[in-house]
Amino acid sequence: MKTPELDKITKVREKSQAIGDFLEWLIQEKDY
């Protein structure tokens, strides 16, 4: 059973994960 709240949390988590990956990539790019 999926609740709208759980769905929202999952989406937010996926988004913050993507942002974290992007920031990591940015930092690595600056090093070179």
Beta strands, then each sheet from edge to edge (+ up, - down):
end
